[in-house]
Structure formats: C-alpha cells, structure tokens
Amino acid sequence: MDNSLVSQIKRGLKVTVNYFIALLIFGVFLMPLLSFVKDNANTFVFCYSLVMFLVMFYLIYVEMRVMAFKEKRPQYNINPSPFKGLLYGFIGIIPLIVIELVLIFVSFPEDLLTLKKRLYQGFAGPLYWFSSLIGNEPVHYVISFVLLVVIAFLGYYAGHKDFLLVTFVYDKLGIRRNKKPARREARKF
C-alpha cells in the first residue's frame, strides 16, 4: 500500500463502485416491487430509495473504515490524515457527477422529456429521497452526490479513530453483546 496519486485515485473509485452496486440493487428490485404498488408509486419510490441509501451507506462506510484502518498501520508509513476520506469521497463522485450531468444536458425530443427525467432520476436512485427533499430539480440530483463525500469521510474518520458504530449503538442502548465462551480442552477418554 502506497500513497501515490494513482493509488489514491483507485481507493477513491471504490466509492464509485459501491455506489454502482447500490444502484444495481436499486434497479433490479425496483420494477418488480413497483408493479405491486400502483397507487402510491411516488411514496413507495421515496421509501425504497431511503432503504437503498442505507445499503449504500453501509457499503461505503465499511469500505472506508477498513481502508483507514489499513492505511494507518505503521508498516505502510503513510501516516494519513483523519480527513483523507473527504479526498476519497470527492474522487469517487467525480465520475458520477459527470454521468449525471450528461444525462441532464443531453437533448431529447419533446415527446421523450419524461424519459429524460426518469433517466437522471434513476441514476440518482439511492439518493432520490434526498433530491426530492431538497427540491426535485435537475441540479438537486447533482448536489445529492455530496452525501457520498460525507459518508466516505465518516467511514474513514471512524476507521482512523478505531470507532465502531455498532459497538457505540449497543453501548448507548445498554445492550450487552454475548462473548464467546472460552474453548474447552479436548476431553481424554
């Protein structure tokens, strides 16, 4: 593991890959589920998008946390800043913003404007809930990708500071985790 520019770009593109995984899951399950809900489709897509956002949050957060944990090991001699997740997040959203802008600025005939809208909404699928909250205009779909930078930062910062979100939540809720009992030595008969 090194600290070269190419390596940093590769690590930043992991955010992009995790977004595409969440987008693929979003797209695969949306149409079958949407066929069951015919009346309140907008509400369903909003809720479904929120669920896919949580899946995407988990994927990116864990990836960045593990990356920070590896990078701060002394044998790699990288000595990363706890804010390096911001860099990885910005690197990760650049291709996504470019694709979204192409989808927004490509010209369609008048009768296909609804298709154009569904294309850029669909590409921002896991972030649709946030885009619709802040205004549901084309520019809001581009702005919503900033959430990926925030997630990457939180995950990297947590890994740098050895913070485990699940342990924190369990401690705050007062839930004790069962520890595995010590192994017993094999009995001799």
C-alpha positions, -999 to +999 in steps of 0.1 A: +000+000+000+015+033-010+005+069-011+009+076-048-017+096-068-027+065-088-033+045-056-053+073-041-075+075-072-080+037-071-091+040-035-114+069-042-130+050-071-141+023-045-168+049-035-180+049-072-180+011-073-200+008-041-225+034-055-229+014-086-235-018-066-263+000-047-276+014-079-277-021-095-296-034-065-320-004-067-327-010-104-331-048-102-357-048-075-375-015-083-396-026-112-409-059-097-418-041-065-432-011-083-457-034-101-472-043-068-477-007-057-498+011-083-515+039-064-488+055-042-458+050-065-440+082-055-442+074-018-430+039-024-400+050-045-391+076-019-391+049+009-374+023-013-347+049-022-342+055+015-337+018+021-312+016-007-294+046+007-289+027+039-275-002+020-252+021+001-242+039+034-232+005+048-211-004+018-192+029+016-189+033+053-174-001+059-151+001+029-137+035+040-134+023+077-114-007+067-092+014+043-084+039+071-076+011+095-051-004+069-036+029+059-027+039+095-007+008+102+029+018+108+044-007+084+029+012+054+044+045+065+016+065+050+006+085+082-028+096+068-049+125+080-082+115+096-098+138+069-085+118+040-119+103+035-130+137+021-104+133-007-116+097-015-152+109-015-145+137-039-125+114-062-154+089-060-182+113-070-164+129-100-174+101-125-209+101-110-214+138-114-201+137-150-226+109-159-254+127-142-246+160-160-245+142-193-279+127-186-293+161-177-278+180-206-284+156-234-312+168-256-343+147-262-372+153-284-403+169-268-422+137-266-393+119-247-388+145-219-404+122-194-379+095-203-350+120-198-363+129-164-366+093-154-331+086-166-314+112-144-338+103-115-330+066-119-292+072-120-295+090-087-317+062-074-303+056-039-302+094-034-336+101-049-351+106-014-326+134-006-330+150-040-368+151-037-365+166-002-343+195-013-363+204-044-366+177-071-349+198-098-321+185-120-295+205-101-306+188-069-298+154-082-262+166-088-260+182-054-272+150-037-239+132-046-223+153-018-238+128+006-213+102-007-184+125+003-199+128+038-203+090+041-168+084+029-155+109+054-174+094+083-163+059+074-126+069+070-127+090+102-142+062+121-115+038+109-088+062+117-100+067+153-109+030+158-146+038+162-171+010+157-206+023+151-223-009+161-204-011+194-213+026+201-250+020+194-250-011+216-233+008+244-258+037+242-288+013+242-273-007+271-272-039+251-246-064+261-231-085+234-226-121+242-190-130+243-179-164+230-171-188+259-135-200+261-129-232+243-126-262+265-097-285+260-105-318+244-115-344+269-095-376+271-114-408+275 
